[in-house]
């Protein structure tokens, strides 16, 4: 990943077909923004030793599609309630 330029999805300027689904430039831009948000989320979790896990479409996309599910445009993460409560406090400070 190229963290310096905040560009994660390559060939963002072109629509393409992935697994029979049209992935538009707009969807790729959404994916890039989602990954930027994930980076900030991950940095906060790492800083405060908060565990989280990919789930649902995010986990499926990572395993089956080596990235995003072509028709998905969000990120799904889970954490245990105590971790979540801590995350809320830490995110309020960090953001």
BADRENNU-441431 format. One line per field, with one value per residue: y negated, x, z negated of N, C-alpha, C in turn; residue number from 1; chain. Coordinates in nm, 3 decimals, padded with zeros to 5 digits. Each point is the difference from the previous one (the first is absolute). Example, Ala and Ser with C-alpha at 12.3 -4.5 7.8 and 13.67 -1.06 7.14 Angstrom:
! residues 2
n.v	(00.569/-00.105);
n.u	(01.319/-00.035);
n.w	(-00.780/00.072);
ca.v	(-00.119/-00.119);
ca.u	(-00.089/00.082);
ca.w	(00.000/-00.006);
c.v	(-00.120/-00.109);
c.u	(00.090/-00.077);
c.w	(00.000/-00.073);
num	(1/2);
cadena	(A/A);
END
This chain:
! residues 95
n.v	(00.119/-00.097/00.003/-00.035/00.060/00.088/00.069/00.071/-00.049/00.091/-00.072/-00.104/-00.029/00.130/00.012/00.105/00.116/00.026/00.125/-00.053/-00.083/-00.103/-00.022/-00.103/-00.108/-00.032/00.127/-00.011/-00.116/00.059/00.099/-00.093/-00.072/00.112/00.023/-00.127/00.016/00.114/-00.067/-00.103/00.076/00.059/-00.120/-00.037/00.105/-00.020/-00.130/00.040/00.081/-00.049/00.117/00.020/00.038/00.033/-00.036/00.083/-00.099/-00.065/00.092/00.008/-00.133/-00.007/00.096/-00.026/-00.132/00.031/-00.047/-00.089/00.035/00.031/00.057/00.002/-00.086/00.098/-00.029/00.125/-00.056/00.092/-00.022/00.052/00.006/00.061/00.066/00.023/00.025/00.071/00.061/-00.001/00.034/00.094/00.039/-00.019/00.056/00.106/00.003);
n.u	(00.083/-00.042/00.047/00.108/-00.045/-00.029/00.070/-00.109/-00.101/00.056/00.041/00.005/00.069/-00.014/-00.116/-00.043/00.007/-00.053/00.030/-00.004/00.063/-00.074/00.128/-00.071/00.040/-00.129/-00.029/00.094/-00.056/-00.119/00.050/00.055/-00.112/-00.064/00.096/-00.019/-00.131/00.014/00.085/-00.084/-00.105/00.077/00.042/-00.125/-00.049/00.095/-00.019/-00.127/00.064/-00.080/-00.053/00.008/-00.108/00.048/-00.116/-00.099/-00.043/00.050/-00.039/-00.121/00.000/00.052/-00.084/-00.123/00.004/00.074/-00.106/-00.066/-00.116/-00.002/-00.103/00.107/-00.048/00.010/00.037/00.026/-00.002/00.050/-00.046/00.063/-00.109/00.082/00.042/-00.124/-00.028/00.113/-00.037/-00.123/00.056/00.074/-00.099/-00.074/00.104/00.011/-00.130);
n.w	(00.000/00.072/-00.123/00.067/00.108/-00.097/00.087/-00.012/00.070/00.076/00.103/-00.082/00.108/-00.020/00.062/-00.068/00.056/-00.121/00.022/00.121/-00.083/00.041/-00.004/-00.043/00.066/-00.009/00.032/00.093/00.026/-00.008/00.073/00.076/-00.004/00.027/00.087/00.036/-00.009/00.066/00.076/-00.007/00.029/00.091/00.037/-00.018/00.065/00.088/00.001/-00.011/00.083/00.092/-00.031/00.129/00.063/00.119/00.052/00.021/00.075/-00.103/-00.085/00.052/00.013/-00.120/-00.032/00.040/-00.021/-00.106/-00.059/00.069/-00.054/00.129/-00.062/-00.079/-00.087/-00.091/-00.124/-00.034/-00.121/-00.080/-00.122/-00.102/-00.075/-00.086/00.108/00.034/-00.126/-00.004/00.112/-00.049/-00.114/00.055/00.075/-00.108/-00.060/00.081/00.009);
ca.v	(-00.119/-00.127/-00.081/-00.140/-00.070/00.035/00.067/00.142/00.072/-00.038/-00.021/-00.062/-00.085/00.079/00.102/00.135/00.111/00.096/00.108/-00.026/-00.118/-00.125/-00.081/-00.133/-00.090/-00.051/00.104/00.007/-00.116/00.035/00.098/-00.072/-00.073/00.101/00.047/-00.109/00.004/00.121/-00.029/-00.079/00.092/00.096/-00.070/-00.022/00.131/00.043/-00.086/00.032/00.147/00.041/00.104/00.002/00.104/-00.017/00.090/-00.014/-00.025/-00.035/00.126/00.076/-00.063/00.022/00.140/00.049/-00.092/-00.064/-00.144/-00.024/00.064/-00.104/-00.072/-00.050/-00.132/-00.038/00.085/00.063/00.044/00.033/00.008/00.032/-00.119/-00.081/-00.066/-00.103/-00.112/-00.067/-00.066/-00.124/-00.099/-00.035/-00.069/-00.136/-00.077/-00.004/-00.064);
ca.u	(-00.083/00.071/-00.060/00.037/-00.089/-00.137/-00.063/00.007/-00.059/00.068/-00.081/-00.124/-00.057/-00.075/-00.096/00.042/-00.087/00.062/-00.093/-00.126/-00.064/00.063/00.062/00.017/00.101/-00.054/00.013/00.142/00.028/-00.058/00.091/00.119/-00.036/-00.023/00.130/00.059/-00.069/00.049/00.136/-00.011/-00.060/00.104/00.103/-00.054/-00.007/00.136/00.056/-00.060/-00.007/-00.140/-00.012/-00.119/00.006/-00.080/-00.114/-00.099/00.051/00.142/00.074/-00.025/00.076/00.143/00.033/-00.045/00.028/00.131/-00.028/-00.142/-00.103/-00.025/-00.126/-00.005/00.061/00.023/00.092/-00.067/00.091/-00.063/00.086/-00.075/-00.059/00.096/00.090/-00.080/-00.016/00.130/00.019/-00.079/00.071/00.126/-00.031/-00.043/00.123/00.085/-00.065);
ca.w	(00.000/00.005/-00.106/00.014/00.092/-00.033/00.113/-00.029/00.112/00.123/00.121/-00.047/00.105/00.097/-00.043/00.040/-00.041/-00.092/-00.033/00.067/-00.056/00.041/-00.106/00.059/-00.058/-00.127/-00.103/-00.035/-00.087/-00.130/-00.060/-00.047/-00.123/-00.105/-00.047/-00.080/-00.130/-00.066/-00.047/-00.123/-00.098/-00.038/-00.079/-00.134/-00.066/-00.028/-00.104/-00.129/-00.012/00.012/00.100/00.085/00.101/00.120/00.000/00.108/00.135/-00.004/-00.012/00.122/00.107/-00.022/00.028/00.130/00.110/-00.023/-00.010/-00.023/00.080/00.101/-00.018/-00.138/-00.011/-00.139/-00.076/-00.114/-00.105/-00.127/-00.117/-00.120/-00.063/-00.077/00.095/00.066/-00.095/-00.004/00.128/00.000/-00.080/00.066/00.126/-00.036/-00.024/00.119/00.114);
c.v	(-00.124/-00.096/-00.148/-00.078/00.025/00.056/00.150/00.084/-00.051/-00.015/-00.059/-00.078/00.078/00.091/00.136/00.101/00.093/00.102/-00.027/-00.122/-00.125/-00.075/-00.135/-00.076/-00.051/00.104/00.013/-00.117/00.024/00.099/-00.069/-00.075/00.096/00.049/-00.107/-00.002/00.121/-00.025/-00.078/00.085/00.097/-00.065/-00.026/00.132/00.050/-00.079/00.039/00.151/00.049/00.102/-00.016/00.104/-00.040/00.104/-00.026/-00.023/-00.034/00.126/00.083/-00.057/00.025/00.142/00.036/-00.088/-00.069/-00.152/-00.019/00.097/-00.106/-00.080/-00.055/-00.136/-00.046/00.095/00.052/00.050/00.028/-00.004/00.035/-00.129/-00.081/-00.075/-00.116/-00.123/-00.079/-00.076/-00.132/-00.111/-00.048/-00.078/-00.142/-00.090/-00.023/-00.075/-00.136);
c.u	(00.087/-00.064/00.030/-00.097/-00.147/-00.076/00.020/-00.051/00.066/-00.099/-00.137/-00.072/-00.085/-00.101/00.056/-00.102/00.082/-00.106/-00.139/-00.075/00.076/00.051/00.034/00.114/-00.048/00.012/00.145/00.040/-00.056/00.090/00.125/-00.029/-00.023/00.133/00.075/-00.062/00.049/00.139/-00.003/-00.056/00.105/00.108/-00.047/-00.003/00.139/00.060/-00.049/-00.019/-00.144/-00.009/-00.131/00.021/-00.085/-00.112/-00.084/00.067/00.147/00.086/-00.016/00.082/00.149/00.040/-00.033/00.045/00.136/-00.014/-00.146/-00.086/-00.044/-00.128/-00.016/00.068/00.015/00.101/-00.076/00.104/-00.080/00.105/-00.088/-00.043/00.101/00.098/-00.073/-00.017/00.130/00.026/-00.076/00.071/00.128/-00.026/-00.045/00.121/00.078/-00.063/-00.053);
c.w	(00.000/-00.100/00.017/00.088/-00.031/00.119/-00.021/00.116/00.128/00.114/-00.035/00.110/00.101/-00.068/00.043/-00.047/-00.088/-00.040/00.059/-00.048/00.044/-00.123/00.062/-00.068/-00.136/-00.111/-00.044/-00.089/-00.141/-00.072/-00.054/-00.129/-00.115/-00.056/-00.078/-00.139/-00.079/-00.057/-00.132/-00.113/-00.053/-00.086/-00.142/-00.076/-00.037/-00.117/-00.138/-00.022/-00.003/00.114/00.077/00.109/00.120/-00.003/00.124/00.135/00.004/-00.008/00.127/00.116/-00.012/00.040/00.145/00.117/-00.012/-00.005/-00.037/00.080/00.101/-00.019/-00.140/-00.007/-00.145/-00.062/-00.122/-00.099/-00.125/-00.109/-00.120/-00.070/-00.082/00.092/00.069/-00.091/-00.011/00.130/00.004/-00.077/00.071/00.129/-00.029/-00.026/00.129/00.117/-00.038);
num	(1/2/3/4/5/6/7/8/9/10/11/12/13/14/15/16/17/18/19/20/21/22/23/24/25/26/27/28/29/30/31/32/33/34/35/36/37/38/39/40/41/42/43/44/45/46/47/48/49/50/51/52/53/54/55/56/57/58/59/60/61/62/63/64/65/66/67/68/69/70/71/72/73/74/75/76/77/78/79/80/81/82/83/84/85/86/87/88/89/90/91/92/93/94/95);
cadena	(A/A/A/A/A/A/A/A/A/A/A/A/A/A/A/A/A/A/A/A/A/A/A/A/A/A/A/A/A/A/A/A/A/A/A/A/A/A/A/A/A/A/A/A/A/A/A/A/A/A/A/A/A/A/A/A/A/A/A/A/A/A/A/A/A/A/A/A/A/A/A/A/A/A/A/A/A/A/A/A/A/A/A/A/A/A/A/A/A/A/A/A/A/A/A);
END
